[in-house]
Amino acid sequence: MEKNPFHSGELKVQALAGETQIASRNGRLIADRIPNGALKFVDKQPFVLAASLDEERSIWVSLLAGQPGFVQAETPEVVQLDTTHLVSADNDIFWTNVGNHPGVGLLFIELATRRRLKVNGPVTVAPDGTGLQVNVQECFPLCPRYIQRREVAVTTATRQTNAAAETGLHFTPALQEWISGADTLFVGSGHDDYHLDVGHRGGNPGFVQILDENTLLIPDYNGNSMFNSLGNFSVNPRAGLLFVNFETGEALQLTGHAELHFTEPDADDATGGTGRYWQFHLHSSRRQASLTGLNWTFLDYSPFNV
């Protein structure tokens, strides 16, 4: 009998959505190693999304970037982040967080081709002292839906040192304008402190609604039916969000908690007929020009956008 790869929260949401059988089929792709055919895909990525926990067990999502060699998957069991090639901010909260807590979730996403791969597991210091290594606990590919195509180029050879960060407790008018115009966000979740996950959410600009200065409303479109993020939220509401300003190289990191809302499906609603939404309630934010060494070129919106 095959081992079920899903925890109780994922199984609950799959059942509520009526997608248990689809999830079961897609769950067969989940493994404890990177497929051999995906090793080169990981190696060529100039950036990776990473979820981590701070001292208060709040979840944060970071975009970490580097010159070629920053990300290496020499074997299916280990991914190495070589900080000697880092070009994003060296004081991103991720680097402090992993010194206090070993669990991380990674998402490798190639926006230009709409390919993506999740790699989750504990992190340790690399044996040669050049960075960190993630021991693969869970790995699986995801569908290409709702990804806006962008090409990315690394335009600097050096890391940003002590990039200034602006913190806050609510969505200012400037942040509301940023979020209202976003077509992409990344979400961090975890069903416990040692199993973190990073997901992608995309849509036409405006798909994220601002309800008030501390609350966002986000639709949940049809996807791979595994419900990793929503399943995690159902048992552990802590959440992290990341918005990237692809023109300025700024990152907006948010930490807070999520609240699920399922309504009756309506083909004309903002969910594309799923009737699924979730609210994000902000606890604190961190705005940092951490990605100025990257240049992004927009290509086109996803044909799946609602």
N, C-alpha and C positions, 0 to 999 in steps of 0.2 A: 504494500500500500504506500502511495506517495505521501511524503510529509506535506502538510498544509503550510504554505509559506506566509499566511496572513494571521495577524493577531485578532483579538476579539473585536476591537473597534472597527477594523477594516471589514470583517465579516458582517458586522451589524449594519454598516452603511451600504455594503453591497446588497444585502437583503432588502433594506428599505428602498433602494433604487430599483430592485427587481433585476439585478445584473449579476447574480451569483455565478451563473454558469459561464458567462463571458469572462468574468474575473478568474475563474478556475482555469480556463484555457490559457489566458494571458499569463497567469501566475506560473505556468510551467517554464517561463523564460527566466525566472528568478534563480540565481545561482550564487555560490559562495566564491566565485572566481570570475575574472574578466574573460570573455571568450577570446580565443587566440586571434580571431579575425578582427577584434576591436582594439588590440594593443597599439597598433599604429595610429588608429583614430585618436586614442588618448594622448599619445606622444606628440602629435602635431598641434594640439590645442594651445593657443596662447593664453587662455584664461580658464578658470574653473570657478563655479559657484560653490560656496562652502557654508554649512550651518554649524554653529558652535554654541556652547553654553557659557554664560558668564558666572561670576561667583554667586549670584542670586538665583541661578538656574533659569534665567531668561534666555530665550533663543534669539540669536542674531544671524543674519545672512550677509555674507561678504562676497565680493567679486575680486579674486586674486589673479594677477596677470604677470607675465614675464616673457623674457626673450626665449628663443628655442632652447630646450633643455630644462626649462622651469618645471614642466610636468613630464614624468617618466614612468612608464609601466613596463619594466624589463621582464617581469613575470606576471602571470595571471593573478597572483595572490597579493601583490604589493604595488601601490602607487607612491612614487616619491615626489615631493615638492621641494625642489632645490632652490633655496632662498638666495643663492649667489646670483641667480638669473632674475630675481624679482624686480619688477618695474612699478607695480602699484605701491600704495603707501605702506611703509614698513611699520607704521603705528595703527594700522587697521585693527579693530578690536579682536579679530580672529586670533592674532598671534598671542595676545594676552590670555584669551579664553582657553586655548589648547594647552597652555601651561598649567592650567588649573583643573581641566577636565578632558579626558581622552576621547570621548565620543564625538565623531564628526559625520556629516552627510555631505557628499559631493555630487555635483551635477556637471557633466561635460556636455556642452551644447554648442554645436556649430550652426550658427544662425543662418549662414549663407546656404547651407544644404538641408536645414531643418532636421539634422540628426542629433540625437541626444542619448546619453547613457548615465545612469545613476550608479554611484559606487559609495557604499556606506560601510563604516567600520571604525575601530579604535586607531588612534594616532600615537606614534612614538617618535623619538628623536632618531634620525637616520644614523646608521652605524658610523658613517664617515663624517658626521657632524655638519653636513652641508645643508641641513634642513629637516624636514619631517617625512615620515613614511606612514601611509595609511594601509593597514592590513585589511584586505577585502573580506567583509563579512556578508555583504549582499550586493549583487550587481544585476542590472537588467536594462535593456533598451526601452525606449518609449516611442509613441507615435509622433508624427510630425505636425499634428494639428495646432493651429492658433499661433504658430511661430512667424513673426515678421522677419523677412530675410534681410540681413545686414552683413556686409563684409567688414572685417576688422583688421587693422594693421597696427603693429607695435612701432611707435615712432621715436622711442628713446631707448638708450642702453643702460640707464641707471634708475635705481629705485627712488621714489619720493621719500624724503626723510622728514619725519615729524610733520606731516601735512595737518594743518589746523582743522579741528573739528568743531562744529557748532551743534550744541545739544538743545533739546527742548522737550516740553511736556504736552504740546498740542499742535494742531495743524495751523500754522500761520497762513495768512492770505497767499504768501509766496509759495508755500508748500502745497496749498490747495490748488493753485494754478498748475503747478508741476504735475501733481497726481491726476488732475482732471484731463491733462493732455497726454498721459502715458498710454502706450499701446502694449507695454510689457512690464511684468513684475515677476519677482521670484519669491517663493514662500518657503519658510523653514518650519518644521514641525518635528515631533517625536513622541512615540507612545510611552517612552520612559527616558531617563537621562542618558542611556547608553545606546539608544537606537534613534539617531537623528536622520532627517531626510530633507532634501531640497527639491522643490517642484517649480515648474514654470507655469505662468498664466499669461495669456495674451488675448488681445481683441482690438477692435477699432478704438481710437482715442475716445475717452469718455466711458469705457466699459466699467471702470471703477467709479462708483458714486460716493460722494462725500455727504454723509448724513449730518455731521456736526464737527466741531473742532477736535474731536477725539475718536470719531467713528467712521469707518469705511464700509461700504456694501459691495461685495464682489460676487458676480454670478459664477456658477459652476456649470460649465458646458459639458456636452458629451465628450468622453475621453476613452481611456483604456479600461475603464470599469473596475480598476483595482482600488481606487479611492485611498491612496496612501496618505494624502494630507488630511482629507475629511475624516478618515478612519482614525488618524492620530488625534485630531481635535476632539473626537467623540469620547476619548478616554483621558486626554491631556490637552486642555485648551490653550496652553502656551504656544505662541506663534511669533515668528519673525518675518518681516517683509523687506525687500530691497527694490528700490526704483533706481534706474540709471538714467542720467541725462546724457544721451549719446552725443550731444553737441558740445557740451562743456567738460565732460569727464567727471562730473560730480556724482556721488553716490548718496542716496538717502536710505539709511538703515532705520527700521522701525521695530520695536519689540513691544509685545502686548499679549492679548488673548483673543481667541476666536470663539464665535458663537454660531452654530449651525441653524439654518432655517430651511425647512422643506415645505413647499406649498404645492397645490394642485398644478400639474403641468399645463402650460398654456402656450400654444404655438406662437403666440404674438408677444410673449413676455421677453424680458432681457436675458433670460437664460437659454434661449433657443428651444424652449419646450421642456427642459428638465424639471423646472420648478425648484431648483436647488440654488440657494444663496448661502453666503456666510458673511458675518460681520466681523471686522477687525477693530478691536478696542485698543487704542494707543496707551502705552505706559510711558515710553520715552522714545526720543528720536535722536539720530546722529547724522549730520550732514557734513560731508567731507569731499574735497576735490582730490580724490584718491586715484583717479583713473585718467589723468591728463596725458599720460604717455601712450594712450590708445586713440586711434582715429577710426570712426565708424562711418560707413557709407550705407544709407538706406537703399534697398532694392525694391521690395514690394511687400504688401500686406498678405497675410494668409488667406487663401480662398475659402477657408472654413470659418472665418470670422462671422459672428452673428450680426 
